[in-house]
Amino acid sequence: MTTMAPATSVDDSPTGDERLGARVRGLRKARGLTLTQLAEAAALSHPFLSQLERGLARPSMASLERLARALGTSRVELIAASEPRRTDTDAEPSFVLADEGAIGPYAEGTARLLADGPRRFEPLEFSGSNAEAGDHYVHDEDEFLTVLEGTIVISFGLFGERRLTVGDSVYCRSGTPHRWHSPDGSPYRLLIVKELVHGSMDDVPQGDT
């Protein structure tokens, strides 16, 4: 009598590269960009970007930074998108403790992500001391910002600029150019909350769409 080998379970959960690709694809489509347009904006080849969105290629840190800027997001947010997501029910609270949360470059400083698991917006803690404002960021998501420590000057392109200090807040609607800096190079800390665009693992691109 022969015995059947025990069935082995197959882990069909998405890989980190697939999650990153889905995030890039979701942001690209939210911005109304084709693969060709995003590839040109990020100085990447069309075939490479297509492979990346399918989870079949992994970008360098430099390529990821260019992608993030072209998509109006940050490298740390794209990296965080590649991490496994919690499978808890939506009703269960999600905690990120003081020594947790993905940390990485963001605009002209550093950001720490303050939420994990399924969510509809992205809260993060930004730290910087840049006296130079850098480039304006423009994206399709609304964004809220409040100053936790220090003082900043925030610019809105044609809408002018404002000086904000501890306790001051601003709400930026989608499409509003914005950037900020310290007026004297002193450290500052911000709480930023952004709308979150999700990429679907079922939405696999076919061709240049």
C-alpha positions as CSV (number, residue, x, y, z in Angstrom):
1,M,0.0,0.0,0.0
2,T,1.3,3.4,-0.9
3,T,1.0,6.4,1.3
4,M,0.3,9.8,0.1
5,A,2.8,12.5,0.9
6,P,1.4,15.2,3.1
7,A,0.1,18.2,1.2
8,T,2.4,21.2,1.4
9,S,0.9,24.6,1.8
10,V,1.7,27.2,-0.8
11,D,2.3,30.7,0.4
12,D,0.7,32.8,-2.2
13,S,0.9,36.1,-0.3
14,P,2.6,38.9,-2.2
15,T,6.3,39.4,-1.9
16,G,7.9,42.7,-0.9
17,D,8.8,43.5,-4.5
18,E,5.1,42.8,-5.5
19,R,3.8,45.1,-2.8
20,L,6.2,47.8,-3.8
21,G,5.2,47.4,-7.5
22,A,1.5,47.6,-6.5
23,R,2.1,50.8,-4.6
24,V,4.0,52.4,-7.5
25,R,1.3,51.4,-9.9
26,G,-1.4,52.7,-7.7
27,L,0.3,56.1,-7.3
28,R,1.0,56.3,-11.0
29,K,-2.6,55.7,-12.0
30,A,-3.8,58.1,-9.3
31,R,-1.7,60.8,-11.0
32,G,-3.0,59.9,-14.4
33,L,0.5,58.9,-15.7
34,T,1.3,56.2,-18.3
35,L,4.3,53.9,-17.8
36,T,6.2,55.9,-20.4
37,Q,5.5,59.2,-18.7
38,L,6.6,58.0,-15.3
39,A,9.7,56.3,-16.7
40,E,10.8,59.6,-18.3
41,A,10.1,61.6,-15.2
42,A,12.1,59.2,-13.0
43,A,14.9,58.7,-15.6
44,L,14.1,54.9,-15.8
45,S,13.6,52.7,-18.8
46,H,10.1,51.8,-19.7
47,P,10.8,48.0,-19.6
48,F,12.4,48.3,-16.1
49,L,9.5,50.2,-14.7
50,S,7.0,47.7,-16.2
51,Q,9.0,44.9,-14.5
52,L,9.1,46.8,-11.3
53,E,5.3,47.3,-11.2
54,R,4.9,43.5,-11.7
55,G,7.3,42.8,-8.8
56,L,9.9,41.3,-11.1
57,A,12.6,44.0,-10.6
58,R,14.0,45.8,-7.6
59,P,15.1,49.5,-7.9
60,S,18.3,50.9,-6.4
61,M,17.9,53.5,-3.6
62,A,18.8,56.2,-6.2
63,S,16.1,55.0,-8.6
64,L,13.6,54.7,-5.7
65,E,14.3,58.3,-4.7
66,R,13.7,59.5,-8.3
67,L,10.5,57.5,-8.5
68,A,9.3,58.9,-5.2
69,R,9.9,62.5,-6.3
70,A,8.2,61.9,-9.7
71,L,5.2,60.4,-7.8
72,G,5.0,63.2,-5.2
73,T,5.8,60.9,-2.3
74,S,8.9,59.8,-0.4
75,R,11.3,57.0,-0.4
76,V,10.4,55.9,3.1
77,E,6.8,55.6,2.2
78,L,7.6,53.4,-0.9
79,I,9.9,51.3,1.2
80,A,7.2,50.9,3.9
81,A,4.8,49.8,1.2
82,S,7.0,46.7,0.5
83,E,6.7,45.5,4.1
84,P,4.2,42.8,5.1
85,R,0.8,44.1,6.1
86,R,-1.0,43.0,9.3
87,T,-3.9,40.7,8.8
88,D,-5.8,41.9,11.8
89,T,-9.5,42.8,11.4
90,D,-10.2,46.5,10.7
91,A,-11.7,47.0,14.1
92,E,-8.5,46.0,16.0
93,P,-6.3,49.0,17.0
94,S,-2.8,49.2,15.4
95,F,0.1,50.4,17.6
96,V,3.4,51.9,16.6
97,L,5.6,52.4,19.7
98,A,8.2,55.1,20.2
99,D,11.1,52.9,19.0
100,E,9.2,51.5,16.0
101,G,8.1,52.8,12.6
102,A,10.0,52.8,9.4
103,I,12.4,55.7,9.2
104,G,14.0,57.2,6.0
105,P,14.6,60.3,3.9
106,Y,11.6,62.6,3.3
107,A,11.8,65.9,1.5
108,E,14.8,67.7,3.0
109,G,14.8,65.7,6.3
110,T,13.8,62.4,7.8
111,A,10.4,60.9,8.5
112,R,9.2,58.1,10.7
113,L,5.9,56.4,9.8
114,L,3.5,56.3,12.7
115,A,0.9,53.7,11.5
116,D,1.0,50.1,10.4
117,G,-1.5,47.8,8.9
118,P,-4.6,48.7,6.8
119,R,-5.3,52.4,6.9
120,R,-6.8,55.2,4.9
121,F,-4.2,57.9,5.7
122,E,-0.5,58.1,6.4
123,P,0.6,59.9,9.6
124,L,4.3,60.5,9.9
125,E,6.8,62.5,12.1
126,F,9.1,64.7,10.2
127,S,12.4,66.0,11.6
128,G,14.7,68.5,9.8
129,S,16.9,71.5,10.2
130,N,17.3,72.6,6.5
131,A,17.8,76.3,5.9
132,E,17.2,75.7,2.2
133,A,13.7,75.0,1.1
134,G,14.4,72.5,-1.7
135,D,11.9,71.7,-4.5
136,H,8.1,72.2,-4.2
137,Y,6.1,69.0,-3.8
138,V,2.9,68.6,-5.7
139,H,0.6,65.6,-5.3
140,D,-3.1,64.6,-5.6
141,E,-3.6,63.8,-1.9
142,D,-4.7,66.3,0.7
143,E,-2.1,66.8,3.4
144,F,-2.3,68.2,7.0
145,L,0.7,69.5,8.9
146,T,1.3,70.8,12.4
147,V,4.5,72.1,14.1
148,L,5.5,70.0,17.1
149,E,8.9,71.7,17.8
150,G,10.7,74.7,16.3
151,T,9.7,77.1,13.6
152,I,9.4,76.7,9.8
153,V,8.7,78.9,6.8
154,I,6.3,77.1,4.5
155,S,5.9,78.1,0.8
156,F,2.9,77.4,-1.4
157,G,4.2,78.7,-4.7
158,L,1.9,81.3,-6.1
159,F,0.0,81.3,-2.9
160,G,2.9,82.8,-1.0
161,E,4.5,81.7,2.3
162,R,3.8,81.7,6.0
163,R,5.9,81.4,9.1
164,L,4.6,78.6,11.5
165,T,5.7,77.9,15.0
166,V,4.7,75.3,17.7
167,G,1.0,74.6,17.6
168,D,0.4,76.1,14.2
169,S,-1.2,74.0,11.5
170,V,-2.0,74.0,7.8
171,Y,-4.2,71.9,5.6
172,C,-3.0,71.6,2.0
173,R,-5.5,70.5,-0.6
174,S,-4.5,68.3,-3.5
175,G,-2.5,69.9,-6.2
176,T,-1.1,72.7,-3.9
177,P,2.7,73.1,-4.3
178,H,4.4,73.2,-0.9
179,R,7.9,73.1,0.7
180,W,9.3,74.2,4.0
181,H,12.5,75.1,5.7
182,S,13.9,76.5,9.0
183,P,14.4,80.3,8.9
184,D,17.8,80.0,10.7
185,G,18.8,76.3,10.3
186,S,17.5,75.3,13.8
187,P,16.0,71.8,14.2
188,Y,12.2,71.4,13.9
189,R,9.7,68.6,14.1
190,L,6.4,68.2,12.3
191,L,3.4,65.9,12.4
192,I,2.2,65.3,8.8
193,V,-0.9,63.3,7.8
194,K,-1.5,62.4,4.2
195,E,-4.2,60.7,2.3
196,L,-3.1,57.2,1.2
197,V,-3.4,55.8,-2.3
198,H,-3.5,52.1,-2.4
199,G,-2.3,49.8,-5.2
200,S,-4.3,46.7,-5.9
201,M,-2.4,43.4,-6.2
202,D,-5.1,42.3,-8.7
203,D,-4.5,45.3,-10.9
204,V,-1.6,43.9,-12.9
205,P,-0.7,46.1,-15.8
206,Q,-0.8,44.9,-19.4
207,G,1.2,47.1,-21.8
208,D,1.7,50.8,-21.5
209,T,-1.3,51.9,-19.5
